[in-house]
Amino acid sequence: MSAIATATSTPQHPWVSFWQHEVKRGFLLSGLTLLGVVGGFVAGAYELAWLQNSLWALGFLAGGVPSAIKAGRSLLQQRKLDVDLLMVVAALGAASVGQAGDGAILLFLFSLSNTLQSWAMNRTRRAIEALMTLHPEGANVLLPDGSEQWKPLDALRPGDLLVVRPGERFAADGTVLEGYTDVDESALTGESVPVDKKPGDPVKSGTLNGHGVVRVRVERPASESTLAKLIKLVESAQASKSRTERFAERFEGPYTIAVLLSAPVVFAVAHFVFGLEAAQAWYRAMTFLVVASPCAVVIATPAAVLSAMAAGARAGALFKSGAALESLARANIFVFDKTGTLTEGRMKLVEVVVLQGSEAEARALAAGIERYSEHPIAQAIVQGWEGPTPEVSEIRAVRGHGVLGVLADGTQVWVGNRRLLESLGIALPAGVEARLRALEQRGLTTAILGANHHPLALLGVADTPRPEAAQAIAQLKQQGARVVMLTGDRKAVADHIAAQVGIGEVYAELLPEDKLTRIQQLNQEGTVVMVGDGLNDAPALNAAAVGVSMAAGSDVSLESADLVLMKNDLTRLVGAQRLARATARTVYFNLSFALGVIVVVGAFALAGKVPLPLGVVAHEGGTVFVVLVGLRLLAHPVRA
């Protein structure tokens, strides 16, 4: 009802929609604050006091009011003093002793920092929406009289008989009752080859039906389906906070209280203990408050992090948050998905075992038989031959078995699996069977090429490793990292790929919840980086300290990840970690310097040895210095 009401209500004014968008509103207010700051100093240079005061007032309103509102809500609703309140008080304190420009700069830097943080966080909130797009709105249910009725997702019940046509997604977990098809389960399992389905086989919600029409009995309501569980896993994984976030929450309140209390304490001590006049004591208290305000501390981390993010993006490593940089710098366990991450994600004809004739003849004949098929294995066979092919007519595909055809001389030719041979009454000689099993034990998906009742060749198809995968794994190991593979694919396939890229620790045939459990276990042993590209990787990506996705991955993996390798190049991950470590060193230096300025200059300010102009110079100079140190990361090379 609410959705209908929303759809039929009067559209919002564009400005209303704009203002309700947190990030857009933040950038607008930050821009107005900067306008007030720059304009105020320019007006002061021309001795236009009225214009200067007006522009600085604009800066205070645009930069200070949102922080004041947020601080007020935090104080009233959560009984908590946070850094928003401290920044507003510090800015007002600067203005009270004639340094409104300093206060406006403080508010601008703080406003910009908050806006950029909101922007980064907003990018990850769409993960659940991306997951939900895999859920069809409903399904066609077969009624007792033989007619079909479309039912919405929440109306499906166990026992309903669904009619699923080619190209449609299964709306619920179920069992095939009638028909043969192949199902793309890569979104949930990582299996790179579509899985053949026959009566009695299970199907999962969210997976994509291939070329056959099947009737499926619903086994579980949509709310309890595999995809629904996956969505819940992503939600719960996203709810966990990083160590940095927990640390900031724990110390933000005490720091704010300490600095706020310092101003009246300084005033009271200076006035009542040391006998300074009230005006002088207030001047000293405000000088200390300005010096102690965490402007340089607040900007120290964003200056370095944003520069590193820009350097990474320029080189094809897109970080979504500073927390990802921090965690990647500490990472010592790298976990890789197989399909589409360590491999190219598409099938190739990698081996031809000739039984009769030549390899060229076998490749040409197989390509001629499979040239009209859209099955991934067939496409791999076709792409494995670039020359002319014999003319094959009467081509007929047998679901879940293979393809048959007839040559010009009447010879029946075929390509298929063992089930096709059984249907044709063909038995493989013991030696040929042994060679076929040897291919399968190496992790290859096999097919048999033959003519009439004689096998001509064995074909091995596989998803091949990325060219740079072995190099990237070797470099990570050289840096002392532990490397692990997690995959939903078959163990033989996983072991074969792992051996090629140099990974010794392999866990195969895992469901999404198994991957999540394994990541949670590894989190107890170190700082974990999870690299994946499929929907099935989303919970693990969120649960790891750093989730890394290939740019060619699914939408949900891109949204769930903390780092996206835009060029699908695993060596960029090695370079990204080196950039992250450089960023961590820079942040540590910046924070140490900024806190050092507060301690040293603050001590002199308490002693009355720092006049306000010098305090402003030290404060703003420190801020500019940490920004420049952070900007050095813009030139950091992101390479392996």
C-alpha positions as CSV (number, residue, x, y, z in Angstrom):
1,M,0.0,0.0,0.0
2,S,2.8,2.4,0.9
3,A,4.6,1.6,-2.3
4,I,1.5,2.4,-4.3
5,A,1.0,5.6,-2.4
6,T,4.5,6.6,-3.0
7,A,4.3,5.9,-6.7
8,T,1.1,7.9,-7.2
9,S,2.0,10.9,-4.9
10,T,3.1,14.2,-6.3
11,P,6.7,14.2,-7.3
12,Q,9.1,16.0,-5.0
13,H,10.6,19.3,-6.1
14,P,14.2,18.7,-7.3
15,W,15.6,20.9,-4.6
16,V,13.8,18.9,-1.9
17,S,15.2,15.7,-3.4
18,F,18.6,17.3,-3.6
19,W,18.5,18.5,0.0
20,Q,17.5,15.1,1.3
21,H,20.5,13.5,-0.3
22,E,23.1,13.5,2.5
23,V,26.2,13.6,0.3
24,K,25.0,16.2,-2.2
25,R,23.9,18.4,0.7
26,G,27.2,18.0,2.4
27,F,29.2,19.0,-0.7
28,L,26.9,22.1,-1.2
29,L,27.4,23.2,2.4
30,S,31.2,22.6,2.3
31,G,31.3,24.6,-0.9
32,L,29.4,27.5,0.7
33,T,31.7,27.3,3.8
34,L,34.8,27.5,1.5
35,L,33.2,30.5,-0.3
36,G,32.8,32.2,3.0
37,V,36.4,31.5,4.0
38,V,38.0,32.6,0.8
39,G,35.7,35.5,0.2
40,G,36.2,36.7,3.8
41,F,40.0,36.9,3.4
42,V,39.7,38.6,0.0
43,A,37.2,41.2,1.4
44,G,39.6,41.8,4.3
45,A,42.5,42.4,1.9
46,Y,40.4,45.2,0.3
47,E,39.3,46.5,3.8
48,L,35.7,45.7,3.2
49,A,34.8,44.9,6.8
50,W,31.1,44.6,6.3
51,L,31.5,42.2,3.4
52,Q,34.2,40.2,5.2
53,N,31.9,39.8,8.3
54,S,29.0,38.8,6.0
55,L,31.0,36.1,4.2
56,W,32.5,34.7,7.4
57,A,29.0,34.6,8.8
58,L,28.0,32.5,5.7
59,G,30.9,30.2,6.4
60,F,29.9,29.8,10.1
61,L,26.3,29.1,9.1
62,A,27.0,26.7,6.3
63,G,29.8,24.8,8.1
64,G,28.6,25.2,11.7
65,V,24.8,24.8,11.8
66,P,24.8,21.2,10.5
67,S,27.5,20.2,13.0
68,A,25.6,22.1,15.8
69,I,22.4,20.2,14.9
70,K,24.2,16.9,14.9
71,A,25.9,17.7,18.2
72,G,22.6,18.7,19.7
73,R,20.9,15.5,18.7
74,S,23.7,13.5,20.0
75,L,23.6,15.3,23.3
76,L,19.8,15.2,23.8
77,Q,19.1,11.7,22.4
78,Q,22.3,9.8,23.3
79,R,23.6,11.9,26.2
80,K,26.9,12.0,24.4
81,L,29.4,14.8,23.7
82,D,31.1,14.4,20.4
83,V,33.7,16.1,18.2
84,D,31.0,18.0,16.3
85,L,30.2,20.0,19.4
86,L,33.9,20.6,20.1
87,M,34.5,22.0,16.6
88,V,31.6,24.4,16.8
89,V,32.7,25.7,20.2
90,A,36.3,26.0,19.0
91,A,35.1,28.0,16.0
92,L,33.0,30.3,18.2
93,G,35.9,30.7,20.6
94,A,38.1,31.8,17.8
95,A,35.5,34.3,16.7
96,S,35.1,35.7,20.3
97,V,38.7,36.8,20.3
98,G,38.7,38.3,16.8
99,Q,39.7,35.3,14.7
100,A,36.5,34.5,12.9
101,G,38.5,33.5,9.8
102,D,40.3,30.8,11.7
103,G,37.0,29.5,13.0
104,A,35.5,29.4,9.5
105,I,38.6,27.4,8.2
106,L,38.1,25.0,11.0
107,L,34.5,24.5,10.1
108,F,35.2,24.0,6.4
109,L,37.8,21.3,7.0
110,F,35.6,19.5,9.4
111,S,32.5,19.8,7.1
112,L,34.5,18.5,4.1
113,S,35.9,15.6,6.0
114,N,32.4,14.5,7.2
115,T,31.0,14.8,3.7
116,L,33.7,12.7,2.1
117,Q,33.2,10.1,4.8
118,S,29.5,10.0,4.0
119,W,30.2,9.7,0.3
120,A,32.4,6.7,0.8
121,M,29.9,5.0,3.1
122,N,27.0,5.7,0.8
123,R,28.7,3.6,-1.9
124,T,28.4,0.4,0.1
125,R,24.7,0.8,1.1
126,R,23.5,-0.4,-2.3
127,A,24.7,-3.9,-1.8
128,I,21.4,-5.2,-0.6
129,E,19.6,-3.5,-3.5
130,A,22.0,-5.2,-5.9
131,L,21.2,-8.6,-4.3
132,M,17.5,-8.0,-4.5
133,T,17.6,-7.5,-8.3
134,L,18.3,-11.3,-8.6
135,H,14.9,-12.0,-7.0
136,P,12.2,-12.2,-9.7
137,E,9.0,-10.5,-8.7
138,G,7.1,-13.7,-9.0
139,A,6.7,-16.9,-11.1
140,N,4.2,-18.8,-13.3
141,V,2.4,-21.4,-11.2
142,L,0.8,-24.4,-12.9
143,L,-2.8,-24.9,-11.7
144,P,-4.6,-28.3,-11.5
145,D,-6.6,-27.6,-14.7
146,G,-3.4,-27.1,-16.7
147,S,-3.5,-23.4,-16.9
148,E,-0.8,-21.0,-15.6
149,Q,-1.2,-18.2,-13.1
150,W,1.4,-15.6,-12.3
151,K,1.9,-15.3,-8.5
152,P,4.0,-12.7,-6.7
153,L,7.1,-13.9,-4.8
154,D,5.5,-13.8,-1.3
155,A,2.5,-15.9,-2.5
156,L,4.6,-18.9,-3.5
157,R,4.1,-21.9,-1.2
158,P,5.9,-25.3,-0.8
159,G,4.3,-27.7,-3.2
160,D,3.5,-25.1,-5.9
161,L,4.5,-26.2,-9.4
162,L,6.4,-23.5,-11.3
163,V,6.9,-23.3,-15.0
164,V,10.3,-21.8,-15.7
165,R,11.3,-20.9,-19.3
166,P,14.7,-20.2,-20.9
167,G,16.3,-17.1,-19.6
168,E,14.1,-16.8,-16.4
169,R,15.5,-17.0,-12.9
170,F,14.1,-19.5,-10.4
171,A,12.0,-17.7,-7.9
172,A,12.4,-20.3,-5.1
173,D,14.4,-23.3,-4.1
174,G,12.8,-26.4,-5.6
175,T,13.1,-29.7,-7.3
176,V,12.8,-30.4,-11.1
177,L,9.8,-32.6,-11.8
178,E,9.7,-32.4,-15.6
179,G,12.1,-31.3,-18.4
180,Y,15.8,-31.0,-18.9
181,T,17.9,-27.8,-18.9
182,D,21.2,-26.3,-17.9
183,V,21.3,-23.8,-15.0
184,D,23.8,-21.0,-14.5
185,E,24.6,-21.2,-10.8
186,S,27.8,-19.0,-10.9
187,A,26.1,-16.2,-8.9
188,L,25.6,-18.5,-5.9
189,T,28.3,-21.2,-6.1
190,G,31.0,-19.8,-8.3
191,E,30.8,-22.8,-10.6
192,S,31.9,-21.6,-14.0
193,V,30.1,-24.2,-16.1
194,P,26.3,-24.3,-16.3
195,V,25.0,-27.4,-14.4
196,D,22.7,-29.8,-16.3
197,K,19.4,-30.4,-14.5
198,K,17.1,-33.4,-15.0
199,P,14.0,-34.6,-13.1
200,G,14.8,-35.0,-9.4
201,D,17.7,-32.4,-9.3
202,P,17.5,-29.4,-7.0
203,V,17.5,-25.8,-8.2
204,K,18.2,-22.7,-6.1
205,S,16.5,-19.4,-6.1
206,G,18.2,-16.6,-8.0
207,T,20.0,-19.0,-10.4
208,L,19.4,-18.6,-14.2
209,N,17.6,-21.2,-16.3
210,G,19.3,-22.1,-19.6
211,H,17.8,-23.5,-22.7
212,G,15.1,-25.8,-21.5
213,V,11.5,-25.5,-20.1
214,V,11.2,-27.2,-16.8
215,R,8.5,-27.7,-14.1
216,V,9.8,-27.2,-10.6
217,R,8.1,-28.0,-7.3
218,V,8.7,-25.3,-4.7
219,E,10.4,-26.8,-1.6
220,R,10.7,-23.7,0.6
221,P,9.0,-20.3,0.8
222,A,11.0,-17.5,-0.9
223,S,11.7,-15.9,2.5
224,E,13.7,-19.1,3.4
225,S,15.4,-19.6,0.1
226,T,19.1,-19.7,-0.6
227,L,19.1,-16.1,-2.0
228,A,17.1,-14.8,1.0
229,K,19.7,-16.4,3.3
230,L,22.5,-14.8,1.3
231,I,20.9,-11.3,1.7
232,K,20.7,-11.8,5.4
233,L,24.4,-12.8,5.5
234,V,25.4,-9.6,3.7
235,E,23.3,-7.5,6.0
236,S,24.8,-9.1,9.1
237,A,28.3,-8.9,7.7
238,Q,27.9,-5.2,6.9
239,A,26.8,-4.5,10.4
240,S,30.2,-5.3,11.9
241,K,32.4,-2.3,12.4
242,S,36.2,-1.9,11.9
243,R,38.6,-1.6,14.7
244,T,39.3,2.0,13.8
245,E,35.6,2.9,14.0
246,R,35.3,1.3,17.4
247,F,38.4,3.1,18.6
248,A,37.1,6.5,17.4
249,E,33.7,5.9,19.1
250,R,35.4,5.0,22.3
251,F,37.7,8.0,22.6
252,E,35.7,10.7,20.8
253,G,33.6,11.6,23.8
254,P,36.4,11.8,26.5
255,Y,38.6,13.9,24.2
256,T,35.7,16.3,23.5
257,I,34.8,16.6,27.2
258,A,38.5,17.2,28.2
259,V,39.0,20.0,25.7
260,L,35.7,21.7,26.4
261,L,36.4,21.6,30.1
262,S,39.9,23.0,29.6
263,A,38.7,26.4,28.5
264,P,36.8,27.4,31.7
265,V,39.5,25.8,33.8
266,V,42.2,27.8,32.0
267,F,40.1,31.0,32.5
268,A,39.5,30.3,36.2
269,V,43.2,29.5,36.9
270,A,44.5,32.4,35.0
271,H,42.0,34.8,36.5
272,F,41.6,33.6,40.1
273,V,45.0,32.0,40.7
274,F,47.4,34.1,38.7
275,G,45.4,37.3,39.0
276,L,45.0,38.1,35.3
277,E,42.2,40.4,34.4
278,A,39.1,38.7,33.1
279,A,39.7,39.9,29.5
280,Q,43.3,38.6,29.5
281,A,42.3,35.3,31.2
282,W,39.5,34.8,28.5
283,Y,42.0,35.6,25.8
284,R,44.4,33.0,27.1
285,A,41.6,30.4,27.4
286,M,40.4,31.0,23.9
287,T,44.0,30.9,22.6
288,F,44.4,27.5,24.2
289,L,41.0,26.3,22.9
290,V,42.0,27.3,19.3
291,V,45.4,25.6,19.7
292,A,43.9,22.5,21.2
293,S,41.1,22.2,18.7
294,P,41.7,19.1,16.6
295,C,41.7,20.7,13.2
296,A,45.1,19.2,12.1
297,V,44.2,16.0,13.8
298,V,40.9,15.8,11.9
299,I,42.4,16.5,8.6
300,A,45.6,14.5,9.1
301,T,44.0,11.2,8.2
302,P,41.7,12.4,5.3
303,A,44.6,14.3,3.7
304,A,46.6,11.1,3.4
305,V,43.7,8.8,2.7
306,L,42.1,10.8,0.0
307,S,45.5,11.3,-1.7
308,A,46.1,7.6,-1.6
309,M,42.6,6.9,-2.9
310,A,43.2,9.2,-5.8
311,A,46.6,7.6,-6.6
312,G,45.0,4.2,-6.4
313,A,42.1,5.1,-8.6
314,R,44.4,6.6,-11.2
315,A,46.3,3.2,-11.3
316,G,43.1,1.1,-11.4
317,A,42.8,0.3,-7.6
318,L,39.6,1.9,-6.3
319,F,39.4,2.2,-2.5
320,K,36.0,2.9,-1.1
321,S,37.2,4.0,2.4
322,G,40.1,4.9,4.6
323,A,39.4,1.9,6.8
324,A,40.1,-0.4,3.8
325,L,43.5,1.3,3.4
326,E,44.3,0.9,7.0
327,S,43.3,-2.8,7.1
328,L,45.1,-3.6,3.8
329,A,48.3,-2.2,5.3
330,R,48.1,-4.8,8.1
331,A,46.8,-7.7,6.0
332,N,48.7,-10.9,6.3
333,I,46.1,-13.4,5.0
334,F,44.9,-13.2,1.4
335,V,41.9,-15.3,0.4
336,F,41.0,-15.7,-3.3
337,D,37.9,-17.0,-5.0
338,K,38.6,-19.0,-8.1
339,T,36.2,-18.4,-10.9
340,G,36.6,-15.0,-12.5
341,T,39.2,-14.0,-9.9
342,L,42.2,-16.3,-10.2
343,T,40.8,-17.5,-13.6
344,E,39.5,-15.6,-16.6
345,G,35.9,-16.7,-16.0
346,R,35.4,-18.2,-19.5
347,M,35.9,-21.7,-20.8
348,K,38.7,-22.6,-23.3
349,L,39.6,-25.8,-25.1
350,V,42.9,-26.6,-23.5
351,E,43.5,-30.2,-24.5
352,V,42.7,-32.5,-27.4
353,V,43.6,-36.2,-27.0
354,V,43.5,-37.7,-30.5
355,L,42.3,-41.3,-30.8
356,Q,42.0,-41.4,-34.7
357,G,43.1,-39.0,-37.3
358,S,44.9,-35.7,-36.6
359,E,44.3,-33.0,-34.0
360,A,43.4,-30.4,-36.7
361,E,40.8,-32.8,-38.1
362,A,39.4,-33.4,-34.6
363,R,39.2,-29.6,-33.8
364,A,37.6,-28.8,-37.1
365,L,34.9,-31.6,-36.8
366,A,34.1,-30.7,-33.2
367,A,33.7,-27.0,-34.2
368,G,31.5,-27.9,-37.1
369,I,29.2,-29.9,-34.9
370,E,29.0,-27.3,-32.1
371,R,28.9,-24.1,-34.2
372,Y,25.2,-23.4,-33.6
373,S,25.2,-24.2,-29.8
374,E,25.2,-21.4,-27.2
375,H,26.4,-23.7,-24.4
376,P,29.7,-22.4,-22.9
377,I,31.5,-25.7,-23.5
378,A,30.3,-25.7,-27.1
379,Q,31.5,-22.1,-27.5
380,A,34.9,-23.0,-26.1
381,I,35.2,-25.8,-28.6
382,V,34.2,-23.6,-31.5
383,Q,36.6,-20.9,-30.5
384,G,39.4,-23.5,-30.3
385,W,39.5,-23.8,-34.1
386,E,39.9,-20.9,-36.5
387,G,40.0,-22.8,-39.8
388,P,37.3,-24.2,-42.1
389,T,34.9,-26.8,-40.7
390,P,33.2,-29.7,-42.5
391,E,29.5,-29.2,-43.3
392,V,27.4,-30.9,-40.7
393,S,23.6,-31.2,-41.2
394,E,20.7,-32.5,-39.2
395,I,22.3,-31.0,-36.0
396,R,20.3,-32.1,-32.9
397,A,21.0,-31.1,-29.3
398,V,20.2,-33.6,-26.6
399,R,19.7,-31.8,-23.3
400,G,22.3,-32.8,-20.8
401,H,24.0,-35.2,-23.2
402,G,25.5,-33.4,-26.2
403,V,25.0,-32.7,-29.9
404,L,24.6,-35.0,-32.9
405,G,24.8,-34.4,-36.6
406,V,25.4,-35.9,-40.0
407,L,28.2,-35.4,-42.5
408,A,27.7,-35.1,-46.3
409,D,28.5,-38.8,-46.8
410,G,25.9,-39.8,-44.2
411,T,28.3,-40.5,-41.3
412,Q,26.7,-39.7,-38.0
413,V,29.0,-37.5,-35.9
414,W,28.6,-36.5,-32.3
415,V,30.1,-34.6,-29.3
416,G,29.0,-35.3,-25.8
417,N,29.4,-36.8,-22.4
418,R,29.2,-40.3,-21.0
419,R,25.4,-40.1,-20.9
420,L,25.3,-39.5,-24.7
421,L,27.5,-42.5,-25.3
422,E,25.2,-44.6,-23.1
423,S,22.1,-43.5,-25.1
424,L,24.0,-44.4,-28.4
425,G,25.0,-47.8,-27.0
426,I,28.7,-47.0,-27.2
427,A,31.2,-48.3,-24.7
428,L,34.6,-46.8,-24.4
429,P,37.6,-49.1,-24.5
430,A,39.4,-49.4,-21.1
431,G,42.4,-47.5,-22.3
432,V,40.3,-44.6,-23.6
433,E,38.3,-44.5,-20.3
434,A,41.5,-44.3,-18.4
435,R,42.7,-41.3,-20.5
436,L,39.3,-39.6,-20.0
437,R,39.5,-40.1,-16.2
438,A,43.0,-38.7,-16.2
439,L,41.7,-35.5,-17.9
440,E,38.9,-35.2,-15.3
441,Q,41.3,-35.7,-12.4
442,R,43.2,-32.7,-13.7
443,G,40.1,-30.7,-13.2
444,L,39.1,-30.5,-16.9
445,T,35.5,-30.6,-18.1
446,T,35.5,-33.4,-20.7
447,A,33.6,-34.2,-23.9
448,I,34.0,-37.1,-26.4
449,L,34.1,-36.6,-30.2
450,G,33.1,-39.5,-32.3
451,A,31.7,-40.8,-35.7
452,N,29.2,-43.5,-35.9
453,H,30.1,-45.8,-33.0
454,H,33.8,-44.9,-32.8
455,P,35.4,-42.2,-30.5
456,L,37.8,-40.0,-32.4
457,A,39.1,-37.7,-29.7
458,L,38.8,-36.6,-26.1
459,L,38.3,-32.9,-25.5
460,G,39.3,-31.1,-22.3
461,V,37.7,-27.7,-21.5
462,A,38.7,-25.5,-18.6
463,D,38.6,-22.1,-17.1
464,T,42.2,-21.0,-17.4
465,P,44.2,-18.9,-14.8
466,R,44.7,-15.2,-15.4
467,P,48.1,-14.6,-16.9
468,E,49.3,-12.4,-14.0
469,A,47.8,-14.6,-11.2
470,A,50.9,-16.7,-10.5
471,Q,53.1,-13.6,-10.4
472,A,50.7,-11.8,-8.0
473,I,50.5,-14.8,-5.7
474,A,54.3,-15.2,-5.7
475,Q,54.8,-11.5,-4.8
476,L,52.3,-11.7,-1.9
477,K,54.1,-14.7,-0.5
478,Q,57.4,-12.8,-0.8
479,Q,55.9,-10.1,1.4
480,G,55.1,-12.8,4.0
481,A,51.4,-13.3,3.2
482,R,49.5,-16.5,3.7
483,V,47.5,-17.3,0.5
484,V,44.2,-19.3,0.6
485,M,41.7,-20.3,-2.1
486,L,38.0,-20.6,-1.3
487,T,35.7,-21.8,-4.1
488,G,32.3,-23.4,-4.7
489,D,33.8,-25.3,-7.6
490,R,34.7,-29.0,-7.6
491,K,37.8,-30.0,-5.7
492,A,39.6,-31.4,-8.7
493,V,39.1,-28.2,-10.6
494,A,40.2,-26.1,-7.6
495,D,43.3,-28.2,-7.0
496,H,44.3,-28.0,-10.7
497,I,44.0,-24.1,-10.8
498,A,45.7,-23.8,-7.3
499,A,48.7,-25.8,-8.5
500,Q,49.1,-23.6,-11.6
501,V,49.1,-20.3,-9.6
502,G,51.0,-21.5,-6.6
503,I,48.4,-21.8,-3.9
504,G,48.8,-24.6,-1.4
505,E,45.9,-24.1,0.9
506,V,42.6,-24.9,-0.9
507,Y,39.0,-25.2,0.3
508,A,36.6,-26.3,-2.4
509,E,32.9,-27.1,-2.9
510,L,31.8,-24.4,-0.5
511,L,28.4,-22.7,-0.2
512,P,28.3,-18.9,0.5
513,E,27.7,-19.6,4.2
514,D,30.7,-22.0,4.2
515,K,32.9,-19.2,2.8
516,L,31.6,-16.8,5.4
517,T,32.4,-19.3,8.2
518,R,35.9,-19.9,6.8
519,I,36.5,-16.1,6.6
520,Q,35.3,-15.7,10.2
521,Q,37.7,-18.4,11.3
522,L,40.6,-16.8,9.4
523,N,39.8,-13.4,11.1
524,Q,40.8,-15.0,14.3
525,E,44.3,-15.8,12.9
526,G,45.1,-12.4,11.2
527,T,44.0,-9.6,9.1
528,V,42.1,-11.1,6.1
529,V,41.7,-9.8,2.6
530,M,39.1,-11.6,0.5
531,V,39.2,-11.3,-3.3
532,G,36.2,-12.4,-5.3
533,D,33.9,-11.4,-8.1
534,G,30.6,-13.3,-7.7
535,L,27.3,-12.9,-5.8
536,N,28.3,-15.9,-3.7
537,D,31.4,-14.0,-2.5
538,A,29.4,-11.0,-1.1
539,P,29.1,-12.2,2.5
540,A,32.7,-13.2,2.6
541,L,33.7,-9.8,1.1
542,N,31.9,-8.0,3.9
543,A,33.1,-10.2,6.7
544,A,36.8,-9.9,5.7
545,A,38.8,-6.9,7.0
546,V,39.2,-5.9,3.3
547,G,36.9,-7.1,0.5
548,V,38.4,-6.9,-3.0
549,S,36.4,-7.3,-6.2
550,M,37.4,-7.5,-9.8
551,A,35.8,-4.8,-11.9
552,A,34.3,-7.5,-14.2
553,G,32.5,-9.0,-11.2
554,S,28.8,-9.0,-10.3
555,D,27.2,-5.7,-9.2
556,V,26.7,-7.0,-5.6
557,S,30.4,-7.9,-5.3
558,L,31.4,-4.5,-6.5
559,E,29.1,-2.8,-4.0
560,S,30.2,-5.1,-1.2
561,A,33.9,-4.7,-1.8
562,D,36.2,-2.2,-0.1
563,L,38.6,-2.2,-3.0
564,V,37.8,-2.7,-6.7
565,L,40.6,-3.7,-9.1
566,M,39.3,-1.7,-12.1
567,K,41.7,-3.3,-14.6
568,N,41.1,-6.9,-13.5
569,D,44.8,-7.1,-12.8
570,L,45.8,-9.0,-9.7
571,T,49.2,-7.4,-9.6
572,R,47.5,-4.2,-8.8
573,L,46.5,-5.8,-5.5
574,V,50.2,-6.1,-4.6
575,G,50.7,-2.5,-5.5
576,A,47.6,-1.4,-3.6
577,Q,49.0,-3.0,-0.4
578,R,52.3,-1.2,-0.8
579,L,50.3,2.1,-1.2
580,A,48.3,1.2,1.9
581,R,51.4,0.7,3.9
582,A,52.8,4.0,2.8
583,T,49.5,5.6,3.7
584,A,49.6,4.0,7.2
585,R,53.1,5.4,7.8
586,T,51.9,8.9,6.6
587,V,48.8,8.8,8.8
588,Y,51.0,7.8,11.8
589,F,53.4,10.7,11.1
590,N,50.6,13.2,10.6
591,L,48.8,12.3,13.7
592,S,52.0,12.3,15.8
593,F,52.9,15.7,14.4
594,A,49.4,17.2,14.9
595,L,49.1,15.9,18.4
596,G,52.7,17.1,19.1
597,V,51.7,20.6,18.0
598,I,48.7,20.6,20.3
599,V,50.8,19.4,23.3
600,V,53.8,21.7,22.7
601,V,52.0,24.9,21.6
602,G,49.2,24.2,24.0
603,A,51.7,24.1,26.9
604,F,53.2,27.4,25.8
605,A,49.7,28.9,25.4
606,L,48.8,27.9,29.0
607,A,52.0,29.7,30.1
608,G,51.0,32.8,28.2
609,K,54.0,32.6,25.9
610,V,51.9,32.2,22.7
611,P,49.8,35.2,21.6
612,L,46.7,34.3,19.6
613,P,48.1,35.3,16.2
614,L,51.1,32.9,16.8
615,G,48.7,30.3,18.0
616,V,46.7,30.7,14.8
617,V,49.8,30.4,12.7
618,A,50.9,27.3,14.6
619,H,47.4,25.8,14.3
620,E,46.9,26.6,10.7
621,G,50.5,26.0,9.8
622,G,50.3,22.5,11.3
623,T,47.1,21.9,9.4
624,V,48.7,22.9,6.1
625,F,51.8,20.9,6.8
626,V,49.9,17.6,7.4
627,V,47.8,18.3,4.3
628,L,51.0,18.7,2.2
629,V,52.5,15.6,3.7
630,G,49.4,13.7,2.8
631,L,49.3,15.0,-0.7
632,R,52.7,13.5,-1.4
633,L,50.9,10.2,-1.7
634,L,49.3,11.4,-5.0
635,A,52.6,10.6,-6.6
636,H,53.0,7.2,-5.1
637,P,53.3,4.5,-7.8
638,V,50.8,1.7,-7.5
639,R,52.6,-1.1,-9.1
640,A,53.7,-4.6,-8.1
